[in-house]
Amino acid sequence: MKRSIFIAACAALAVFTGAGTVQAQLPGIPVYNTVVPAGFGIAADVGFPSSGTGLGTSYAITGAFGTGVFGFTGSIGGTKVEVTDKTQVTVGGTANWKVFGGPLIPLAVNLQAGVAYWEGAVDSKNLHVPVGVSAILTIPTPGMAIKPWIAPRVDFSQTKVGDVTSDQTEFAFSIGLDLAFLNGLGARAAYDWMKSEGSTLSTIGVGLNYSFKTLSY
């Protein structure tokens, strides 16, 4: 009986601390569903979640590899959970497929499936799986390319504490802007939005990236 009460209390705490977590790719970081890389790349991002998420400033490092049609990313990040005043470490990745677009076509359409995992309050185990599509427009200018994009998705998340499992599926979207310079440097910004149990959860992210273009688009 005591064990059941303990597990129920832990589950309630996990739901309380996780219910406000914006389900971006990593907690506090927007889902970046943008250009499929051609070659290798690395990015560093900072996220600023809204107050309703229960998260503080978040960070992530991402490595990427792609052929221009198929691409993969892997990320590791950290975010501070305000209610516990602890920093949680998260790992995740995405698989991406450019289904439309080419060197002479300014519009590209991507499909993306991602996964992220972290352990939160009271030893809760958290899984996040975003699956979505994006539309990216490339606007060439002297010395750089401007790439606005929008990406709606279906968000699945699962929290498990002991024998208690809680699943949640929501609609979400992210919208962003990438700047790609000829020397391989780039900058990006994104806004991520989701509504969960009547609460609007969002985060703003900014980042820098560098592309080692060993392949052509």
Short mmCIF file of the C-alpha atoms (twelve columns), coordinates in Angstrom:
data_MODEL
# 
_entry.id   MODEL 
# 
loop_
_atom_site.group_PDB 
_atom_site.id 
_atom_site.type_symbol 
_atom_site.label_atom_id 
_atom_site.label_alt_id 
_atom_site.label_comp_id 
_atom_site.label_asym_id 
_atom_site.label_seq_id 
_atom_site.Cartn_x 
_atom_site.Cartn_y 
_atom_site.Cartn_z 
_atom_site.pdbx_PDB_model_num 
ATOM 1   C CA . MET A 1   0.000  0.000  0.000   1 
ATOM 2   C CA . LYS A 2   2.768  2.402  0.924   1 
ATOM 3   C CA . ARG A 3   4.603  1.562  -2.307  1 
ATOM 4   C CA . SER A 4   1.463  2.322  -4.341  1 
ATOM 5   C CA . ILE A 5   1.008  5.666  -2.592  1 
ATOM 6   C CA . PHE A 6   4.689  6.495  -3.165  1 
ATOM 7   C CA . ILE A 7   4.488  5.688  -6.896  1 
ATOM 8   C CA . ALA A 8   1.273  7.689  -7.253  1 
ATOM 9   C CA . ALA A 9   2.862  10.672 -5.505  1 
ATOM 10  C CA . CYS A 10  5.933  10.422 -7.726  1 
ATOM 11  C CA . ALA A 11  3.754  10.238 -10.806 1 
ATOM 12  C CA . ALA A 12  1.809  13.294 -9.721  1 
ATOM 13  C CA . LEU A 13  5.038  15.222 -9.171  1 
ATOM 14  C CA . ALA A 14  6.393  14.116 -12.545 1 
ATOM 15  C CA . VAL A 15  3.198  15.203 -14.286 1 
ATOM 16  C CA . PHE A 16  3.281  18.522 -12.426 1 
ATOM 17  C CA . THR A 17  6.888  19.197 -13.363 1 
ATOM 18  C CA . GLY A 18  6.505  17.873 -16.910 1 
ATOM 19  C CA . ALA A 19  3.063  19.151 -17.879 1 
ATOM 20  C CA . GLY A 20  4.371  22.608 -18.590 1 
ATOM 21  C CA . THR A 21  7.412  21.446 -20.513 1 
ATOM 22  C CA . VAL A 22  7.329  22.696 -24.070 1 
ATOM 23  C CA . GLN A 23  7.816  19.657 -26.273 1 
ATOM 24  C CA . ALA A 24  10.443 20.981 -28.625 1 
ATOM 25  C CA . GLN A 25  13.072 18.600 -30.002 1 
ATOM 26  C CA . LEU A 26  15.004 18.893 -26.746 1 
ATOM 27  C CA . PRO A 27  13.269 20.543 -23.752 1 
ATOM 28  C CA . GLY A 28  13.422 24.312 -24.179 1 
ATOM 29  C CA . ILE A 29  14.859 24.152 -27.729 1 
ATOM 30  C CA . PRO A 30  12.615 24.627 -30.805 1 
ATOM 31  C CA . VAL A 31  12.202 21.826 -33.331 1 
ATOM 32  C CA . TYR A 32  14.396 22.908 -36.259 1 
ATOM 33  C CA . ASN A 33  12.900 21.274 -39.352 1 
ATOM 34  C CA . THR A 34  14.871 23.124 -41.965 1 
ATOM 35  C CA . VAL A 35  17.279 22.507 -44.858 1 
ATOM 36  C CA . VAL A 36  18.651 18.950 -45.134 1 
ATOM 37  C CA . PRO A 37  22.456 19.322 -44.913 1 
ATOM 38  C CA . ALA A 38  24.865 18.327 -47.687 1 
ATOM 39  C CA . GLY A 39  27.955 17.139 -45.860 1 
ATOM 40  C CA . PHE A 40  28.743 17.701 -42.198 1 
ATOM 41  C CA . GLY A 41  27.603 20.505 -39.920 1 
ATOM 42  C CA . ILE A 42  27.581 21.571 -36.294 1 
ATOM 43  C CA . ALA A 43  25.284 23.984 -34.464 1 
ATOM 44  C CA . ALA A 44  25.023 25.579 -31.024 1 
ATOM 45  C CA . ASP A 45  21.592 26.786 -29.877 1 
ATOM 46  C CA . VAL A 46  20.110 28.650 -26.931 1 
ATOM 47  C CA . GLY A 47  16.412 28.479 -26.054 1 
ATOM 48  C CA . PHE A 48  14.293 30.854 -23.990 1 
ATOM 49  C CA . PRO A 49  11.087 29.047 -22.937 1 
ATOM 50  C CA . SER A 50  7.993  30.953 -21.847 1 
ATOM 51  C CA . SER A 51  7.192  31.135 -18.133 1 
ATOM 52  C CA . GLY A 52  4.397  28.558 -18.415 1 
ATOM 53  C CA . THR A 53  6.828  25.809 -19.405 1 
ATOM 54  C CA . GLY A 54  8.525  25.667 -16.013 1 
ATOM 55  C CA . LEU A 55  11.932 25.722 -17.694 1 
ATOM 56  C CA . GLY A 56  14.835 28.129 -17.622 1 
ATOM 57  C CA . THR A 57  17.324 28.989 -20.367 1 
ATOM 58  C CA . SER A 58  18.207 25.884 -22.381 1 
ATOM 59  C CA . TYR A 59  21.252 24.914 -24.435 1 
ATOM 60  C CA . ALA A 60  22.021 22.352 -27.136 1 
ATOM 61  C CA . ILE A 61  24.890 21.204 -29.345 1 
ATOM 62  C CA . THR A 62  23.929 19.437 -32.582 1 
ATOM 63  C CA . GLY A 63  25.922 17.538 -35.168 1 
ATOM 64  C CA . ALA A 64  24.473 16.881 -38.621 1 
ATOM 65  C CA . PHE A 65  25.235 14.869 -41.728 1 
ATOM 66  C CA . GLY A 66  23.295 14.658 -44.963 1 
ATOM 67  C CA . THR A 67  23.367 13.983 -48.666 1 
ATOM 68  C CA . GLY A 68  21.133 16.913 -49.529 1 
ATOM 69  C CA . VAL A 69  18.156 14.521 -49.794 1 
ATOM 70  C CA . PHE A 70  18.505 12.435 -46.619 1 
ATOM 71  C CA . GLY A 71  19.940 13.845 -43.399 1 
ATOM 72  C CA . PHE A 72  20.496 12.940 -39.763 1 
ATOM 73  C CA . THR A 73  21.206 14.966 -36.641 1 
ATOM 74  C CA . GLY A 74  22.261 14.144 -33.098 1 
ATOM 75  C CA . SER A 75  21.952 16.542 -30.167 1 
ATOM 76  C CA . ILE A 76  22.839 16.833 -26.511 1 
ATOM 77  C CA . GLY A 77  21.390 19.593 -24.369 1 
ATOM 78  C CA . GLY A 78  20.698 20.881 -20.905 1 
ATOM 79  C CA . THR A 79  17.889 22.858 -19.332 1 
ATOM 80  C CA . LYS A 80  17.091 24.008 -15.820 1 
ATOM 81  C CA . VAL A 81  13.812 22.797 -14.311 1 
ATOM 82  C CA . GLU A 82  12.598 25.654 -12.142 1 
ATOM 83  C CA . VAL A 83  10.487 23.644 -9.691  1 
ATOM 84  C CA . THR A 84  13.415 21.360 -8.763  1 
ATOM 85  C CA . ASP A 85  16.178 23.918 -9.417  1 
ATOM 86  C CA . LYS A 86  18.156 21.182 -11.177 1 
ATOM 87  C CA . THR A 87  19.597 20.928 -14.668 1 
ATOM 88  C CA . GLN A 88  18.469 17.953 -16.730 1 
ATOM 89  C CA . VAL A 89  20.552 16.545 -19.578 1 
ATOM 90  C CA . THR A 90  18.793 15.468 -22.769 1 
ATOM 91  C CA . VAL A 91  19.873 13.527 -25.842 1 
ATOM 92  C CA . GLY A 92  18.031 13.314 -29.137 1 
ATOM 93  C CA . GLY A 93  18.195 13.100 -32.899 1 
ATOM 94  C CA . THR A 94  16.268 13.467 -36.138 1 
ATOM 95  C CA . ALA A 95  15.981 11.757 -39.516 1 
ATOM 96  C CA . ASN A 96  15.102 14.039 -42.436 1 
ATOM 97  C CA . TRP A 97  14.008 13.514 -46.031 1 
ATOM 98  C CA . LYS A 98  13.746 16.254 -48.643 1 
ATOM 99  C CA . VAL A 99  10.807 15.112 -50.758 1 
ATOM 100 C CA . PHE A 100 10.723 18.174 -53.023 1 
ATOM 101 C CA . GLY A 101 13.176 20.850 -54.069 1 
ATOM 102 C CA . GLY A 102 16.488 21.178 -55.851 1 
ATOM 103 C CA . PRO A 103 19.268 23.590 -56.829 1 
ATOM 104 C CA . LEU A 104 17.038 25.495 -59.269 1 
ATOM 105 C CA . ILE A 105 13.835 25.288 -57.198 1 
ATOM 106 C CA . PRO A 106 13.589 27.850 -54.371 1 
ATOM 107 C CA . LEU A 107 10.938 25.902 -52.428 1 
ATOM 108 C CA . ALA A 108 11.770 22.688 -50.556 1 
ATOM 109 C CA . VAL A 109 9.497  20.339 -48.623 1 
ATOM 110 C CA . ASN A 110 10.931 18.086 -45.889 1 
ATOM 111 C CA . LEU A 111 9.640  15.250 -43.763 1 
ATOM 112 C CA . GLN A 112 11.184 14.851 -40.317 1 
ATOM 113 C CA . ALA A 113 10.921 12.348 -37.471 1 
ATOM 114 C CA . GLY A 114 12.737 12.984 -34.206 1 
ATOM 115 C CA . VAL A 115 13.252 11.455 -30.806 1 
ATOM 116 C CA . ALA A 116 14.523 12.802 -27.476 1 
ATOM 117 C CA . TYR A 117 15.029 11.201 -24.073 1 
ATOM 118 C CA . TRP A 118 15.733 12.545 -20.610 1 
ATOM 119 C CA . GLU A 119 15.327 11.597 -16.981 1 
ATOM 120 C CA . GLY A 120 13.479 14.181 -14.922 1 
ATOM 121 C CA . ALA A 121 12.002 14.634 -11.453 1 
ATOM 122 C CA . VAL A 122 11.741 11.645 -9.075  1 
ATOM 123 C CA . ASP A 123 13.576 9.443  -11.594 1 
ATOM 124 C CA . SER A 124 10.924 9.902  -14.263 1 
ATOM 125 C CA . LYS A 125 11.830 8.695  -17.759 1 
ATOM 126 C CA . ASN A 126 10.668 10.957 -20.570 1 
ATOM 127 C CA . LEU A 127 10.365 10.211 -24.281 1 
ATOM 128 C CA . HIS A 128 9.476  12.728 -26.969 1 
ATOM 129 C CA . VAL A 129 8.744  11.919 -30.634 1 
ATOM 130 C CA . PRO A 130 7.925  14.839 -32.987 1 
ATOM 131 C CA . VAL A 131 6.900  13.969 -36.561 1 
ATOM 132 C CA . GLY A 132 6.228  16.733 -39.055 1 
ATOM 133 C CA . VAL A 133 6.624  18.375 -42.431 1 
ATOM 134 C CA . SER A 134 8.261  21.680 -43.333 1 
ATOM 135 C CA . ALA A 135 8.235  24.138 -46.209 1 
ATOM 136 C CA . ILE A 136 11.465 26.110 -46.763 1 
ATOM 137 C CA . LEU A 137 11.906 29.037 -49.148 1 
ATOM 138 C CA . THR A 138 15.424 29.979 -50.272 1 
ATOM 139 C CA . ILE A 139 15.947 33.647 -51.122 1 
ATOM 140 C CA . PRO A 140 19.429 34.165 -52.633 1 
ATOM 141 C CA . THR A 141 21.126 37.501 -51.966 1 
ATOM 142 C CA . PRO A 142 24.725 38.673 -52.520 1 
ATOM 143 C CA . GLY A 143 26.967 36.784 -50.103 1 
ATOM 144 C CA . MET A 144 24.260 34.737 -48.368 1 
ATOM 145 C CA . ALA A 145 20.945 32.912 -48.640 1 
ATOM 146 C CA . ILE A 146 17.886 33.778 -46.551 1 
ATOM 147 C CA . LYS A 147 15.716 30.771 -45.744 1 
ATOM 148 C CA . PRO A 148 12.370 31.277 -43.957 1 
ATOM 149 C CA . TRP A 149 10.503 28.083 -43.037 1 
ATOM 150 C CA . ILE A 150 7.434  26.767 -41.266 1 
ATOM 151 C CA . ALA A 151 6.946  23.264 -39.861 1 
ATOM 152 C CA . PRO A 152 3.672  21.861 -38.426 1 
ATOM 153 C CA . ARG A 153 3.953  18.528 -36.610 1 
ATOM 154 C CA . VAL A 154 2.328  15.891 -34.425 1 
ATOM 155 C CA . ASP A 155 3.938  15.663 -30.978 1 
ATOM 156 C CA . PHE A 156 3.946  12.448 -28.966 1 
ATOM 157 C CA . SER A 157 5.370  12.412 -25.436 1 
ATOM 158 C CA . GLN A 158 5.524  9.787  -22.727 1 
ATOM 159 C CA . THR A 159 6.443  10.041 -19.046 1 
ATOM 160 C CA . LYS A 160 7.041  6.938  -16.955 1 
ATOM 161 C CA . VAL A 161 7.499  6.790  -13.179 1 
ATOM 162 C CA . GLY A 162 7.701  3.304  -11.715 1 
ATOM 163 C CA . ASP A 163 4.764  1.367  -13.143 1 
ATOM 164 C CA . VAL A 164 2.777  4.495  -14.052 1 
ATOM 165 C CA . THR A 165 2.925  5.690  -17.675 1 
ATOM 166 C CA . SER A 166 1.363  8.877  -19.062 1 
ATOM 167 C CA . ASP A 167 1.064  9.471  -22.823 1 
ATOM 168 C CA . GLN A 168 0.174  12.681 -24.613 1 
ATOM 169 C CA . THR A 169 -0.284 13.585 -28.296 1 
ATOM 170 C CA . GLU A 170 -0.643 17.210 -29.398 1 
ATOM 171 C CA . PHE A 171 -0.450 19.426 -32.479 1 
ATOM 172 C CA . ALA A 172 2.493  21.831 -32.569 1 
ATOM 173 C CA . PHE A 173 4.440  23.941 -35.025 1 
ATOM 174 C CA . SER A 174 7.690  25.829 -35.340 1 
ATOM 175 C CA . ILE A 175 8.605  28.709 -37.615 1 
ATOM 176 C CA . GLY A 176 12.051 30.081 -38.264 1 
ATOM 177 C CA . LEU A 177 14.614 31.903 -40.330 1 
ATOM 178 C CA . ASP A 178 18.044 30.629 -41.407 1 
ATOM 179 C CA . LEU A 179 20.879 32.771 -42.764 1 
ATOM 180 C CA . ALA A 180 23.538 30.843 -44.719 1 
ATOM 181 C CA . PHE A 181 26.762 32.611 -45.695 1 
ATOM 182 C CA . LEU A 182 29.126 31.551 -48.484 1 
ATOM 183 C CA . ASN A 183 31.955 30.760 -46.041 1 
ATOM 184 C CA . GLY A 184 29.889 28.031 -44.349 1 
ATOM 185 C CA . LEU A 185 28.839 30.074 -41.328 1 
ATOM 186 C CA . GLY A 186 25.190 30.446 -40.546 1 
ATOM 187 C CA . ALA A 187 22.732 31.835 -38.033 1 
ATOM 188 C CA . ARG A 188 19.215 30.759 -37.201 1 
ATOM 189 C CA . ALA A 189 16.237 31.685 -35.082 1 
ATOM 190 C CA . ALA A 190 12.961 29.890 -34.437 1 
ATOM 191 C CA . TYR A 191 9.721  30.068 -32.474 1 
ATOM 192 C CA . ASP A 192 8.060  26.870 -31.242 1 
ATOM 193 C CA . TRP A 193 4.396  26.670 -30.173 1 
ATOM 194 C CA . MET A 194 2.177  24.016 -28.637 1 
ATOM 195 C CA . LYS A 195 -1.042 24.010 -26.639 1 
ATOM 196 C CA . SER A 196 -1.338 21.369 -23.923 1 
ATOM 197 C CA . GLU A 197 -4.231 20.928 -21.489 1 
ATOM 198 C CA . GLY A 198 -5.415 24.473 -22.174 1 
ATOM 199 C CA . SER A 199 -1.991 26.046 -21.655 1 
ATOM 200 C CA . THR A 200 0.022  27.658 -24.433 1 
ATOM 201 C CA . LEU A 201 3.654  26.560 -24.305 1 
ATOM 202 C CA . SER A 202 6.301  28.225 -26.419 1 
ATOM 203 C CA . THR A 203 10.006 28.823 -26.730 1 
ATOM 204 C CA . ILE A 204 12.241 31.110 -28.766 1 
ATOM 205 C CA . GLY A 205 15.595 29.818 -29.954 1 
ATOM 206 C CA . VAL A 206 18.657 31.350 -31.579 1 
ATOM 207 C CA . GLY A 207 21.800 29.634 -32.774 1 
ATOM 208 C CA . LEU A 208 24.970 29.621 -34.839 1 
ATOM 209 C CA . ASN A 209 26.091 26.855 -37.164 1 
ATOM 210 C CA . TYR A 210 28.899 25.907 -39.486 1 
ATOM 211 C CA . SER A 211 28.597 23.710 -42.556 1 
ATOM 212 C CA . PHE A 212 31.431 21.588 -43.977 1 
ATOM 213 C CA . LYS A 213 29.992 21.171 -47.474 1 
ATOM 214 C CA . THR A 214 31.703 18.024 -48.665 1 
ATOM 215 C CA . LEU A 215 28.775 17.328 -50.989 1 
ATOM 216 C CA . SER A 216 26.735 19.506 -53.314 1 
ATOM 217 C CA . TYR A 217 23.018 20.133 -52.991 1 
# 
